[in-house]
């Protein structure tokens, strides 16, 4: 991997981490006003899951070759970006399912009861908030990187005015 690519990848991943850390703090504060201090932990976990998925996605996107294999790398990046948060949702749901509001939680069940607490702390909503912010940041980073590499034109279609002038000039 070239030094420039490595530097851009590290800067991109750090930028994503900083943005998600800020969003995690703000979202944790907002949700904690309603559900308590566990919201900070749930927000941090959501930010970590989304950051991990986004970092892997950026890795595959920025290392994609210019040929046809680049499409495969971009599809794999999308799968990681979507798949890891979905795995987190399934894990928290499955680990928390025996601990619904109707169930009696005994002292021995406290080891797995954290998952139910995350559900109550709004983990799923926090995951969506972090995911949307990370998706915006990753898209901006990826588009800028790919346009600098010449993989696609920043203006794929000519503006309408240009086409109208060309048509008027030819008639």
C-alpha positions in Angstrom: 0.0 0.0 0.0 1.4 3.4 -0.9 2.3 5.9 1.7 -0.2 8.4 0.4 -3.0 5.9 0.5 -2.0 4.8 4.0 -1.9 8.4 5.2 -5.3 9.2 3.7 -6.8 6.0 5.1 -5.5 6.8 8.6 -6.7 10.4 8.5 -10.1 9.3 7.2 -10.5 6.8 10.0 -9.4 9.3 12.6 -11.8 11.9 11.2 -14.6 9.4 11.4 -13.7 8.6 15.0 -13.7 12.2 16.0 -17.0 12.9 14.4 -18.6 9.8 16.0 -17.1 10.7 19.4 -18.7 14.2 19.2 -22.0 12.7 18.1 -21.8 10.0 20.8 -21.4 12.6 23.5 -24.2 14.8 22.3 -26.6 11.9 21.6 -25.7 10.3 24.9 -26.5 13.6 26.7 -29.8 14.0 24.9 -30.9 10.4 25.6 -29.7 10.4 29.2 -32.1 13.2 30.0 -34.9 10.7 29.4 -33.5 7.3 30.4 -30.5 7.9 32.7 -26.7 7.5 32.6 -26.7 4.1 30.8 -27.5 6.1 27.6 -23.8 7.3 27.6 -22.6 3.7 27.5 -25.2 2.7 24.9 -24.2 5.7 22.8 -20.5 4.8 23.1 -21.2 1.2 22.1 -23.3 2.4 19.1 -20.5 4.8 18.1 -17.9 2.0 18.3 -19.9 -0.5 16.3 -20.6 2.1 13.6 -16.9 3.3 13.7 -15.7 -0.3 13.2 -18.0 -0.9 10.3 -17.1 2.5 8.8 -13.4 2.0 9.1 -13.5 -1.4 7.4 -15.8 0.1 4.7 -13.3 2.9 4.1 -10.4 0.4 4.0 -12.1 -1.5 1.2 -13.3 1.6 -0.6 -9.9 3.4 -0.6 -8.0 0.2 -1.5 -10.3 -0.7 -4.4 -8.4 -1.1 -7.7 -9.4 0.9 -10.7 -10.5 -2.2 -12.7 -13.6 -4.3 -12.5 -12.5 -5.7 -9.1 -13.2 -2.2 -7.6 -16.9 -2.8 -7.9 -16.5 -5.9 -5.8 -14.6 -4.0 -3.2 -17.3 -1.3 -3.0 -20.0 -3.9 -2.6 -18.0 -5.6 0.1 -17.6 -2.2 1.8 -21.4 -1.7 1.6 -22.0 -5.1 3.1 -19.7 -4.3 6.0 -21.2 -0.9 6.6 -24.6 -2.4 6.8 -23.9 -5.8 8.2 -21.9 -5.0 11.4 -24.6 -2.7 12.9 -27.2 -5.3 12.0 -25.2 -8.0 13.8 -25.0 -5.7 16.8 -28.8 -5.3 16.7 -29.3 -9.0 16.6 -26.9 -9.7 19.4 -28.4 -7.0 21.7 -31.9 -8.3 20.8 -31.1 -11.9 21.4 -29.1 -11.3 24.6 -31.9 -9.0 25.9 -34.9 -11.1 24.9 -35.2 -13.2 28.1 -35.2 -9.9 30.1 -38.4 -8.2 28.9 -40.3 -5.9 31.2 -42.5 -8.7 32.2 -39.7 -11.2 33.2 -38.4 -11.5 36.6 -34.6 -11.0 36.6 -32.8 -13.0 39.2 -29.4 -12.3 40.8 -27.8 -14.9 38.5 -29.2 -13.3 35.4 -27.4 -10.0 36.0 -24.5 -11.1 33.8 -26.5 -10.9 30.6 -29.0 -8.2 31.9 -26.9 -5.5 30.4 -28.4 -6.2 27.0 -31.9 -5.4 28.3 -30.5 -2.2 29.8 -29.1 -1.2 26.4 -32.5 -1.7 24.8 -34.1 0.4 27.5 -31.4 3.1 27.0 -32.3 3.5 23.4 -29.4 1.6 21.8 -31.3 1.0 18.5 -32.1 4.6 18.0 -28.6 5.7 18.9 -27.2 3.1 16.4 -29.4 4.7 13.7 -28.3 8.2 14.6 -24.6 7.2 14.6 -25.0 5.2 11.4 -26.6 8.1 9.5 -23.9 10.5 10.6 -21.1 8.0 9.7 -22.7 7.3 6.3 -22.6 11.0 5.5 -19.0 11.3 6.5 -17.9 8.1 4.7 -19.7 9.2 1.6 -18.0 12.5 1.5 -14.6 11.0 2.1 -15.1 8.2 -0.5 -16.4 10.5 -3.2 -13.6 13.0 -2.7 -11.0 10.2 -2.7 -12.4 8.5 -5.8 -12.8 11.7 -7.7 -9.1 12.6 -6.9 -8.1 9.2 -8.3 -10.0 9.9 -11.5 -12.3 7.0 -11.1 -15.4 9.1 -11.9 -16.1 12.6 -13.0 -17.5 15.0 -10.4 -19.9 16.1 -13.1 -21.0 13.0 -15.0 -23.7 14.9 -17.0 -23.2 18.1 -18.8 -25.4 20.9 -17.5 -28.7 21.5 -19.2 -27.7 25.0 -20.3 -24.6 23.6 -22.1 -26.7 21.1 -24.0 -29.3 23.7 -25.0 -26.6 26.0 -26.3 -25.0 23.2 -28.3 -28.3 22.2 -29.8 -29.1 25.8 -30.7 -25.7 26.3 -32.2 -26.0 23.2 -34.4 -29.4 24.2 -35.9 
